[in-house]
Amino acid sequence: MTFALSLYRKTVLPNGIKVLTESIPSIKSFSLGFWFNVGSRDENLKNNGISHFIEHMVFKGTKKRTAGKIANDIESLGGYLNAFTSKEHTCIYARGLEDHFEKSFEIIADMLQNSLFRPNDLKKEANVVIDELNDIEDNPEELIFDKFEEFIFPGNTLSLPIIGTKNNIKSFSQDDLKNQMEKKYTFNRLIISASGAVEHEKVLILVDKYFKRDLGKSTVSRKIINTSSLPAKTEFIEKEIQQVHAIVGRPTYGYKDKQRTAAAVLAQILGEGSSSRLFQSVRERNGIAYQINSFMNSFYDVSSFGVYLSTNNNMIEKAISLILKEFKKLREIKVSDKELKKSKESIKGSLIIGLENSSHRMITMAQSELYFNRIKSVDEILKEIDSVTKEQIIEAAYDLLTESSLVKIIISPKNRALKTAA
């Protein structure tokens, strides 16, 4: 069955694969993504990191291609091939010129069906992934977000880091990877999303032509998070660093919650951009932090929401005090019409500007299908943003910015007395 929606087309094949396309006649290139509804959330303590490791290993050789040939076959045609793993998804994607769409499609299909996972390659790539893990450990600006989600999602696999642990990475075997792919990387979890110089019917033909193995079907079973019982707490981590890095926040509404849009507008008002309240208060008026911004990292049923900053050891107490002061203002005083409109326009501007990039459009289509089981139109998203009221902002502020429900994560320099508003 095929559905038409604006410029988009969607087909759900009998084997369960979903094909999404958007033809843009004005460009001569394409963006193509193979998305599996599998990520670190679908792991456990014993195999944490295996999704990310599989993402690495599918580039290391198939029955007909070496790792070098995989890279050369794409790059010799002026294309680009890469991948990423998130807590809920794994994506292998390519960009290229329209004449080379079929070749790029065939290469990724080969990687997904015929990767060898040779033991010697596993050992070498384990060292590469451990080096990547060490880079994260050395980068508090990145590490702190892993730690924050570890603390706000206790007892749920969303608390697990995408990259896994050193012991797990070293222990993965050829059988482990093959078994995980057979169990999780199945047709009904696969979305093929393509934007740009693409033809929907051609993509359907290529699926039939290049997917010769039956990858089967599997059930997506995830433990839904209840965020109402999380207590406020402060966690301290010491590292060999110069600055203090901190997050103040909590879990909140996921993609499926209608209140998420109001929370996104609240985050924009609070700390997105140089005209935001926190940037003006903490950096411009008080000059105590180079980096400060709000964030909302969203999943199907929940999001991590908060404020991140880095500052020097002597200023962290004042910085957190200023953050909490802005939280209080948003809880107690309605935003002005002018500020609300400005924040909405900023979000809409980022959305529309991003859609001028075919890769962004490919990603947006796939994520919309993954989270809503349909492709939401741009007009629908814009209407949702415009519909947010001042009353919804203050309601979201009461829910998200009350101090008694906030988690604070602070990474500080070792062997220094830390001043903080705990």
N, C-alpha and C positions, 0 to 999 in steps of 0.2 A: 504494500500500500504506500502511496506517495502523497505527501501533503505539500501544498504551495503556500508560502507566507512571504509577502513582500518579494525581495530578491532571492530569498532562500528556498531551497528544496530539501526535502527530507524523505528518505526511503528506509523502511525497516525490512530487512531481508528475511526470508524464511528461517535462516540459520541464527538470527538474532542480531547480526551486525546492523548498526545504524549508520547510514551514509548521509552526511550533511554537506551541501554545497552552496556557494554563493558565487555566481558568475558576474565579474566586473569587466565589461568589454573595454574599458578605457586603459587597462594595464596589460602588460605582456609577460607578467610573471605570475607565479602561484605560491601559495603557502599551503602545505599539506601536513596534517597531524593525525597520527594513530594514537587514540586515547583509550587506555584501559582504566576502568573504574576500580583501580587497585592502588593502594599506597601503604604507608607505614601504619595507618590505622587498622589495616587488615592483618597485622602481624601479632606476635606475642613476645614476651621477654626472651624466649629462646631463639627466635628467628628474626628479631628486630634488626632492620637494615637490609633484609633480603630483597625487598622491592627495588631499593636504590642500587644494590649490587647487581641485580638482573639488568637494570637499565645500563650499567656500565658494560656488562658482559656480552650483551647482544651486539656490541660493536667489535667484538674480538674474533669473529670468524664464523663462517657457516660452512656447509658442505661444499659450496662452490666458490666461496670468497674468503680470502684472508682479511685481517683487520686493515691492512694497507690497501687492499683492493676495494673494500667498502668505502673508505675515504676517497680514494682516487676516482672511483666510478662516479661519484657525485661531483667532486671538485673539478674534475676534468671537463665537466659540462657547465661550469660556471655556477654550480649550485652550492648549497650549504645544508649540512646534516647535523642534528644535535638531538638532545633529549633532556628531560628533567623528571624528577619524582617529587611528589608532594605527599602530604599525609593522606590524601584520598585518591590520587590519580598518578598514573605513569603515562608519559607522552613521548613518543619518538616523532620528530618532525623534520621537514625539509622545506627549503625554499629553492626556487629555480626558475628558469625561463620556460615559457609555455611548451616549447617543442620537446622538452625533456621531462614532462610530467609522468609519462608512463614508465620511464626508466627509474625515476625516483620512487615511484609507487612499488615497482618490482623489487627494488633493493630493500626497502623497509619490510615488505612482505616476506622476503627471504630471511631477513634478520629475525623476524618474529616466529617463523616456523622452523628454521633450520640451524639455529645457533648451536655450536658444538659444546661450549662450556668445557673446554679441555682443561684437565687438572693443572697443567703447567701455566696456562693463562690465568686460571683462578688465583694461583699463588702470586703471580706478578701483579694482577689487578688489585688483590687485597692490599698490597703495599701502597698502591696508588690511592686507594680509598682511605686507608689509615692516614696517609699524608694529608688528604682532604679533611679528615676529622681533626687532625692536629692543627690545621689552619683555622678551623672553627674555634678550637680551644684557645688559640692565640689571639682571637679576635673577639673581645668582649662585646663589641657592638652587635655581633651576630649571635654569640653564645647566649646572651641574656634573654633572647626571645625563646630559645629552646628551653632554658631554665624556667622562664615565666609559664610557658604552657605545661611544663612538667608539674609545676605546683598548682595550677588552677584546674587541671584535669586529672586529679588523683584517682587511681583505680580504673582508669579508662585508657585504652591504647592510643588515644590522641595525645597522651602525655609522653609517648615514646619519641625520641629524635628520629628524623628521617634517615640519617646516615647510619644509625645503629651504634654498636659498641665494638671496641677492638677485638674482644674475644669472639664475638659473633662473626665479624668480618673474616677473621683468620680461620674460622671453623667451617665456613660454607663449602660444601662439596658439590661435585657435578650432579649427583642425585638430588641434593637439596634444591638446586635451582630448577632442574627439570621437573621435579615433583610440584614445586610451587607454581611453575608456569602451567602445568596440566590442571592444577586445582583452581587457580585464580585467573589466569590470562585466557579467558574463554570468549567465544563469539558474542555471547549476550552481554558481556562487559565491555565490548569494543565499539568505539565510535570513530569513524573516519570522517574527518572534517577538512574541507578544502575551500579556499577562497582565492579569487583572482581570475586568471585566465584558465578557467576550468569548465567542463561540460558534465552535467550531472549523469547523463546516460553513459558517458564514457567511463566515469568512475565505477558505475555499476558493472560494466563489462570487465573492467580491470579486477574487481573483487572476484568475479567468477573465474577469471583467467589465472590469477596468481595465488589465490588461496586454495591450495590443493589438499591441505590437511584439514581434517575436521577438528577444530579446537574445542568443540563441545559447549556445554553450558554449565553455569554454577550459580549459586545463590549468594547475593551480597547480604551479609548478616553483620550488622554493627550495633554495638551497645550504645543506646542513646544517652546523652548526658543530661543529668538534672543539675542545674546551676544554682538552685535556690538555697542549698544547704552549705555552700562553701563559706567557711569562716574567714574573717580578716586575719592577716598575719604578715609578718615581715621576715624575709629570708636574706641572710648575708653570705656572700661568697668572696673569698680572698684570692687575688691573682697578682702576678708580677706585672703590674701596670702602673701608669702615672695618674690617670683620671679615674673618677668614680662614675660608673654607669648605673642607671636606675630605671626601673619601670614601675609605674603606679597604675593598677588597673584591675580588671576582673573579667570573668566570662559573661557573654551576653547572647543576644539573638542570632540564630544562624540564618542561612540563606532562605529557608522556608518560612521564616517568621515575618509577618507584615510590618512589624515594628523596626526591622533592620534598617529600612531606608531613613527613618527618623534618627536612628543612632548614627548612621553615616553622615547625616547633615550636622548632628551634634559634634561629631569628631572633626568635621571641617571647621566649624566655628571655633572649636577649642584649640586645635593645634596644627591645622594644615595650611601651609603657606606663611609667608612673611607678614601678612596682615592679620593673622590669627591672634586670638587673645593671649595664648601662652608665649608665642614668639615675641609679641610686643611687650608683655610683662617681664618675662624672665631674661630675654636677650636684649631687647632694645632699651627698656627703661632701667633695668638693673645690671645688665652686662655681666651675667654670671654663668652663661652657658652658650657655647657655640652651636650645639645641636639640641633641639627640643622639638618634638612633633608628636601628634596623636596618631593612633593606628587602629585599624579593625581588621583582623585576619579571620576570614569567615570560612566555615565548614557547613556541611548539610544542616546540622541541628544546633550549632553553637558557633560563637565567634570569640576570639580573644580581643579585648578592647582595653586600651590604655594610653598612657603617655610615656615616651622614652626620652631620656636626656642624658648628657654627659657633662660633668663639671669637675672642678677641682675639689679636693678633700675638704677644704674649709667652707665651701659654699653649698654643700649638699643639703644641709638643714634648711637654709634659707630658700633654696630652690624648691624643695618639697613643700615648704610652707606657702610659697607663692602659688604652686600648683593647686593645693587644697583651697586656697583663697578663691581662685578662679572657679573651681568646682562649686564652691558655696554660692557664688554669684549666679551661676547658671541654674542652680537649684531654686533660687529664691526670686530672681528677677527675670521676667520675660525678655527675650531678645527683641531688638527693634526690627521693624519691617525692613529697614535698609540692610541690616546685618544678615537677616535671614535670606533676603533676596541675593545678596552677594555670595553667600555660601552655596546656595543652590546653583547659581550661575557658574561658580568655580567647578562644582562637580560635573555639571552638564558640559562645560567646556572641555574638561579632561576626557570625558567619555567620547565626545564627538571628534575631538582632535585625534584621539587614539584610533578611531575607526577609519582614519585616512591611511592606516597601515594594514596591509592584507594579513600579516601575521596576527595582529591584534584582533582582526575580524574572525579569523579562523579559531583563535582561542576563545573569543566571546561566544561564538556559536556552540562550540563543544561544551563549555562550562554551563551555558544556559540549558542545553539538553541534559547534562549530567545532573543538574540541581533541580530543574523544573519539568523535565521530560518533554520539553518543547523549546522552540527558539523564540525568546521574547523579542519583540520588535523594539527598535530604538524609541519610537514614539511612546510605546507603553512604559519604558523605563523613565523617559523624560516626564511623563505624566505622574508617575509615582514620586519623583523628586519634587515636582511642583506642588503636589498635594500635601506635603508636610507642613503642619501648622506650628505656630508658636506654642500652643498648648501641648502638642506632641513633643516638642523639644524639652519643655520643662518636665514633662512626665518621664522622658528618657533620662534626663539629668538626675531626677530623684532616684531612678532605678540604678543608674550606672555610676554616679558620682558621690554617693553617700559614703563618708569615710569609714563607717563601721563595717562596710562590705568590701573594702579594697585590699588587694594583695600588693605588697611592695617587695620587689626583688632588687638587691643592691650588690653590685660587684665592685669591690674596693681594693686599693693597693694593699699589699701585705705589710704587716708590721707598722701600721700607722693607726693612731687613734682616730676612729671615725665618728664624726658628728652627724647625726641624722634625726629627723623627726619620725621616729618609729611609731 
